Amino acid sequence: MHYFTSDPTAPDRPRDVEFTVGGVAYRLRTGAGVFSADRLDPGTGVLLRKAPLPVRSGVFLDLGSGYGPIACVLADRLPGATVYAVDVNARARELVARNAAAVGAAGRVIAAAPDDVPDDVVFDEIWSNPPIRIGKDELHDMLDRWLPRLGPDGTAWLVVARHLGGDSLHKWLAGRGWQVARHASQQGYRVLAVTRPSPADLLPVDRGDT
Ligand SMILES: C[S@@+](CC[C@H](N)C(=O)[O-])C[C@H]1O[C@@H](n2cnc3c(N)ncnc32)[C@H](O)[C@@H]1O
């Protein structure tokens, strides 16, 4: 059984994961059948400590939320924010809802299966420790589906282990027309900042021959 199957049936085995971000301590419930159930995933830790936590409220997406460490930190830091925590794994979604309530963000963290997010929602930021192990084609399909839903000035913050293809994902995203910057690199993880290309990048080149 993989953590990304949509309906894990293994016994629950609840347990807690504790971690600190920006001096704030979190204790979240995890369980069997979800990603990194015994500790905050080191990649997620790098993302939460290296990417700038937003300072303005808005609508955020935690893509592949697992039990919700990213969604809960964002919602906790920004009391006016709405965070869609999207995951294919039903148990992960149950845990997100529980954890959101535990950090006082029930109602502002929306645990949703991918098809349950209304089509007209636009995201100010997307945060993701994406599911590399689902395979390149599915990963690319997932990013092609969600990145276009970034607002015009939005940023997607992605963390990927270099040995799992962080650099080739960087190249693939750039090849799809996104502006990609390696924002940070730590413990073998890349934190990528993905934005829309600036209008100047889209202007036709003036060759001076008219
Ligand atoms: C690497 S884990 C990260 C989980 C969590 N954000 C964390 O940091 O602990 C990726 C997550 O993506 C989910 N996932 C897999 N395929 C997905 C898809 N097509 N759409 C949304 N989530 C997906 C998996 O179930 C898993 O929970």
PDBQT file of the ligand as one rigid body, heavy atoms in Angstrom, charges set to zero:
ROOT
HETATM    1  C1  LIG A 301       5.414  14.015  -0.575  1.00  0.00    +0.000 C 
HETATM    2  S1  LIG A 301       3.815  13.883   0.126  1.00  0.00    +0.000 S 
HETATM    3  C2  LIG A 301       3.703  15.403   1.051  1.00  0.00    +0.000 C 
HETATM    4  C3  LIG A 301       2.649  15.359   2.123  1.00  0.00    +0.000 C 
HETATM    5  C4  LIG A 301       2.621  16.560   3.068  1.00  0.00    +0.000 C 
HETATM    6  N1  LIG A 301       2.489  17.817   2.324  1.00  0.00    +0.000 N 
HETATM    7  C5  LIG A 301       3.842  16.605   3.926  1.00  0.00    +0.000 C 
HETATM    8  O1  LIG A 301       4.662  17.486   3.696  1.00  0.00    +0.000 OA
HETATM    9  O2  LIG A 301       3.983  15.766   4.811  1.00  0.00    +0.000 OA
HETATM   10  C6  LIG A 301       2.774  14.158  -1.277  1.00  0.00    +0.000 C 
HETATM   11  C7  LIG A 301       1.286  13.992  -1.079  1.00  0.00    +0.000 C 
HETATM   12  O3  LIG A 301       0.645  14.124  -2.361  1.00  0.00    +0.000 OA
HETATM   13  C8  LIG A 301      -0.487  13.288  -2.388  1.00  0.00    +0.000 C 
HETATM   14  N2  LIG A 301      -0.855  13.058  -3.796  1.00  0.00    +0.000 N 
HETATM   15  C9  LIG A 301      -0.477  12.063  -4.641  1.00  0.00    +0.000 A 
HETATM   16  N3  LIG A 301      -1.013  12.232  -5.854  1.00  0.00    +0.000 NA
HETATM   17  C10 LIG A 301      -1.759  13.360  -5.786  1.00  0.00    +0.000 A 
HETATM   18  C11 LIG A 301      -2.549  14.076  -6.721  1.00  0.00    +0.000 A 
HETATM   19  N4  LIG A 301      -2.689  13.665  -7.981  1.00  0.00    +0.000 N 
HETATM   20  N5  LIG A 301      -3.210  15.182  -6.313  1.00  0.00    +0.000 NA
HETATM   21  C12 LIG A 301      -3.079  15.619  -5.028  1.00  0.00    +0.000 A 
HETATM   22  N6  LIG A 301      -2.323  14.991  -4.096  1.00  0.00    +0.000 NA
HETATM   23  C13 LIG A 301      -1.663  13.888  -4.466  1.00  0.00    +0.000 A 
HETATM   24  C14 LIG A 301      -0.067  12.056  -1.620  1.00  0.00    +0.000 C 
HETATM   25  O4  LIG A 301      -1.183  11.335  -1.143  1.00  0.00    +0.000 OA
HETATM   26  C15 LIG A 301       0.808  12.672  -0.512  1.00  0.00    +0.000 C 
HETATM   27  O5  LIG A 301       0.039  12.918   0.640  1.00  0.00    +0.000 OA
ENDROOT
TORSDOF 0
